[in-house]
Amino acid sequence: MSVKVTGLDEFQRRLRELRERAEAIDGEQTISMAELLTPDFLASCSTFSSAEEMFERGGFRVETQEDFAAIPDDAWDEFVRLNTSFFSWKEMLDAAGAAWAKSKLGF
């Protein structure tokens, strides 16, 4: 008795593509806020449609990395806690990073 297995070529091709995408994002990445806090991600955890809107509604003017760094951590964490489904900015960034990686891997 024998069993014919088909589709292995396609499976191997998809595994190669996944490996290539994983290698492309391996290591440290520099990702813009707009790329990380996508409209889809923000819609899943808040009422904001963009990172710019989130900062603006928080009362923060963020045009540079220095502007963002100047926001008091406690004030920003509280804003995130009150206006998103996350307890802290770190928790939100971790989730956004995971969503970014998932999309880059093709999931």
Summary of the structure (lengths in Angstrom):
residues: 107
radius of gyration: 19.2
end to end distance: 37.4
largest distance: 71.4
contacts: 230
relative contact order: 0.13
helix: 64%
strand: 2%
